[in-house]
Amino acid sequence: MKIKKILNNNAVVVHDLEEEKIVMGSGIAFQKRKNDIIDPSLIEKVFIMDDPDQYGHLEEMLRTLPEEEIAVSEQIISFAERELEVTFNEHVHIALTDHLSFALERINKGMVIQNTLLNEIRILYPREFQIGLHAKRIILEKLQIEIPEDEVGYIAMHIHTAWNNAGTYGTDIDMTAMIRDITDGVGQTAGVVLDRGSASYERLVTQLENILQSDEAGKLRNELNPEIVLIAKERYALAYSQAREIGDQVEEDYGYTFTDSQLVNIAMEINRINTRLKDFTLL
């Protein structure tokens, strides 16, 4: 591999078998110049130009962002890949590094980072959240900056998206926000304010995630038997009507339409809360 361009001390653009690539490794460009040969033993990551826009963004990011921030982001990604036993696609290297650099800039300026979905992320994505907590320790150790748990939640979402390998970060955020809004709607219907730190709230969030889960073909994983749906609609008529109101609001806000089976499941959660209000903490 022959160096075409040096981006920073740890990243270069190379020509390899008539193909342009970005190659990363600790100190890979140290005392190197254009047209020098790269030591293969120093190579840790290789990025190929499958998407010219992403490739260009990655090149610009490696050239302009602080090297220590890039190194920390790569350390977090490598840790996550080991923990989850996966190899992420190239997008996470751009998305997480870009996000992290901006977050650190805000923290250094004394700006407050808020994550309104923090509790839902903690409940829905526990493994990713633990990786986020490890990232918090890495950032403190390497950069002497302590990030808040709100930022830990954002890192967890980036890891979750990379793990899904979907490339649709916004979709994951929308689903998490939708679950939060449904829980709020269930609580309002029951006339209580749900304590987001309680075990009962965690159970509700987990149940809603199960209700919304679908397979790769888009088919719901937990669809109820049609006969059960009919019986439940009669038995829980009021709660079903209330679930319909929540569903109408969700459809208006997110464009997501619930099936009768899903509405029955939500109605059963409303009924459970109505009959076990003591399970929840009123604020």
C-alpha positions in Angstrom: 0.0 0.0 0.0 1.4 3.4 -1.1 0.4 6.6 0.7 -1.6 9.0 -1.4 -2.5 11.5 1.4 -1.8 11.8 5.1 -5.0 12.7 7.1 -3.5 12.6 10.6 -0.8 10.7 12.5 -3.1 7.6 12.6 -4.9 7.7 9.2 -3.8 7.9 5.6 -5.3 7.5 2.1 -3.6 4.8 0.2 -3.5 3.2 -3.3 -3.9 -0.6 -3.0 -4.4 -2.8 -6.1 -5.6 0.2 -8.1 -8.2 1.0 -5.4 -8.2 4.0 -3.0 -8.7 3.2 0.6 -8.5 4.9 4.0 -6.3 3.0 6.4 -6.1 3.6 10.1 -3.7 2.4 12.8 -1.8 3.9 15.8 1.1 6.0 14.5 0.7 4.6 11.0 1.7 7.9 9.4 4.5 8.7 11.8 7.6 10.1 9.9 5.8 9.1 6.6 5.4 11.1 3.4 3.4 10.8 0.2 4.3 7.7 -1.8 5.9 5.9 1.2 4.9 2.3 1.7 2.7 1.4 4.7 3.8 -1.2 7.2 1.0 -3.8 7.1 1.5 -4.7 10.7 0.3 -1.2 11.8 -3.0 -1.5 10.0 -6.0 -1.7 12.3 -8.9 -0.6 10.1 -9.5 -0.3 6.3 -12.3 1.7 4.7 -13.1 1.2 1.1 -15.0 3.8 -1.1 -18.3 2.0 -1.5 -20.3 5.3 -0.9 -18.4 8.4 -2.2 -20.3 10.8 0.1 -19.6 8.8 3.3 -16.0 8.2 2.2 -15.5 11.9 1.6 -17.1 12.7 5.0 -14.9 10.2 6.8 -11.8 11.6 5.1 -12.7 15.2 6.0 -13.5 14.2 9.6 -10.2 12.4 10.0 -8.3 15.4 8.6 -10.0 18.1 10.7 -11.2 16.6 14.1 -8.8 16.3 17.0 -6.9 13.0 16.8 -7.4 12.2 20.5 -11.2 12.4 20.0 -11.1 10.2 16.9 -8.9 7.7 18.9 -11.4 7.6 21.8 -14.3 7.1 19.4 -12.5 4.2 17.7 -11.7 2.7 21.1 -15.4 2.8 22.1 -16.4 1.2 18.8 -13.8 -1.6 19.1 -15.0 -2.3 22.7 -18.6 -2.4 21.5 -17.7 -4.8 18.7 -15.9 -7.1 21.1 -18.8 -7.0 23.6 -21.5 -7.7 21.1 -19.4 -10.0 18.9 -20.2 -8.1 15.7 -18.4 -6.0 13.1 -20.2 -2.7 12.5 -20.5 -1.1 9.1 -18.5 2.0 8.2 -21.3 4.5 9.0 -20.8 4.2 12.8 -17.3 5.4 12.5 -18.6 8.6 11.0 -21.8 9.0 13.0 -20.4 8.3 16.5 -17.1 10.3 16.0 -19.0 13.3 14.6 -21.6 13.2 17.4 -19.0 12.7 20.1 -16.9 15.6 18.9 -19.9 17.9 18.9 -21.0 16.7 22.3 -17.5 17.3 23.9 -17.5 20.7 22.4 -20.8 21.5 24.0 -19.7 20.2 27.4 -16.4 22.2 27.2 -18.5 25.3 26.6 -20.6 24.5 29.7 -23.7 23.7 27.8 -26.2 21.2 29.3 -26.9 18.0 27.4 -30.4 16.7 27.8 -31.8 13.4 26.6 -35.5 13.1 27.1 -35.4 9.4 26.2 -32.7 8.4 28.7 -34.9 6.2 30.9 -36.4 4.4 27.9 -33.0 3.8 26.3 -31.7 2.5 29.7 -34.6 0.0 29.8 -34.9 -1.0 26.1 -31.2 -1.3 25.3 -29.4 -2.4 28.5 -26.3 -3.9 26.8 -25.8 -0.8 24.7 -26.3 1.4 27.8 -23.5 -0.5 29.6 -21.2 0.1 26.7 -22.2 3.7 26.9 -21.1 3.7 30.6 -17.8 2.1 29.6 -17.4 4.9 27.0 -18.0 7.4 29.8 -15.0 5.9 31.6 -12.8 5.9 28.5 -13.6 9.6 27.8 -12.8 10.5 31.4 -9.5 8.6 31.3 -8.3 9.7 27.9 -9.7 13.2 27.6 -10.3 14.2 31.2 -13.9 15.1 30.4 -16.8 13.7 32.4 -19.9 13.2 30.2 -23.4 13.1 31.8 -25.6 10.0 31.6 -27.8 11.9 29.1 -24.8 11.6 26.7 -24.3 8.0 27.7 -27.8 7.4 26.4 -26.9 9.0 23.0 -23.8 6.8 22.7 -26.0 3.8 23.5 -28.4 4.7 20.7 -25.5 5.0 18.2 -24.3 1.6 19.3 -27.8 0.1 19.1 -28.2 1.4 15.5 -24.8 0.1 14.5 -25.7 -3.3 16.0 -28.9 -3.5 14.1 -26.8 -2.6 11.0 -29.9 -0.8 9.7 -28.4 2.6 8.9 -31.7 4.2 10.0 -30.7 6.0 13.2 -33.8 8.2 13.1 -36.1 5.2 13.0 -34.7 3.9 16.3 -35.1 7.3 17.9 -38.7 7.5 16.7 -39.5 4.1 18.1 -38.1 4.9 21.5 -39.9 8.3 21.5 -43.1 6.6 20.5 -42.8 4.1 23.3 -42.3 7.0 25.7 -45.4 8.8 24.4 -47.5 5.7 24.7 -46.4 5.2 28.3 -47.4 8.8 29.0 -50.7 8.2 27.3 -51.3 5.1 29.4 -50.5 6.9 32.6 -52.7 9.9 31.7 -55.6 7.5 30.9 -55.1 5.8 34.3 -54.9 9.2 36.0 -51.4 8.7 37.3 -48.0 10.1 36.7 -45.7 7.1 36.2 -42.3 7.1 38.0 -39.8 6.5 35.2 -37.4 5.0 37.6 -39.8 2.3 38.9 -39.9 -1.4 38.2 -43.5 -1.0 37.1 -42.5 1.6 34.5 -39.7 -0.6 33.2 -42.3 -3.5 32.9 -44.6 -1.2 30.9 -41.9 -0.1 28.5 -40.7 -3.7 28.0 -44.3 -4.8 27.3 -44.8 -2.0 24.7 -41.5 -2.9 23.0 -42.8 -6.5 22.7 -46.1 -5.2 21.3 -44.3 -3.2 18.6 -41.7 -5.8 17.7 -41.8 -7.1 14.1 -39.6 -9.5 12.1 -37.5 -8.6 9.0 -40.6 -9.0 6.8 -42.5 -6.5 8.9 -44.8 -9.1 10.5 -45.6 -8.5 14.2 -43.9 -11.1 16.4 -46.6 -11.0 19.2 -49.9 -10.9 17.4 -52.8 -12.2 19.4 -55.2 -14.9 18.2 -58.2 -13.2 16.5 -60.7 -14.9 18.9 -58.8 -13.6 21.9 -58.9 -10.1 20.4 -62.7 -10.2 20.0 -63.2 -11.4 23.6 -60.8 -8.9 25.0 -62.4 -6.0 23.1 -65.7 -6.8 24.8 -64.2 -7.6 28.2 -62.1 -4.4 28.3 -64.4 -2.2 26.2 -63.5 1.1 28.1 -59.8 0.4 28.2 -59.9 -0.6 24.5 -61.6 2.7 23.7 -58.9 4.5 25.6 -56.2 2.6 23.8 -57.8 3.6 20.5 -57.4 7.3 21.5 -53.8 6.7 22.3 -53.4 4.9 19.0 -55.0 7.8 17.1 -52.6 10.3 18.6 -49.6 8.0 17.8 -50.7 7.7 14.2 -51.0 11.5 14.0 -47.6 12.1 15.5 -45.6 9.2 14.0 -47.6 7.8 11.1 -47.7 4.4 12.9 -51.1 2.5 12.7 -51.8 -0.1 15.4 -53.5 -3.4 14.7 -56.5 -4.5 16.8 -54.2 -7.0 18.5 -51.8 -4.3 19.6 -54.6 -2.1 20.8 -55.9 -4.9 22.9 -52.5 -5.4 24.4 -52.3 -1.7 25.3 -55.9 -1.9 26.7 -54.8 -4.7 28.9 -51.9 -2.6 30.2 -54.3 0.3 30.9 -56.6 -2.2 32.8 -53.6 -3.5 34.7 -52.6 -0.1 35.9 -56.2 0.9 36.7 -56.5 -2.2 39.0 -53.0 -2.0 40.5 -52.4 1.7 41.0 -50.3 1.0 44.0 -47.7 -0.6 41.8 -46.8 2.9 40.6 -45.3 5.9 42.5 -47.4 9.1 42.2 -45.3 12.3 41.9 
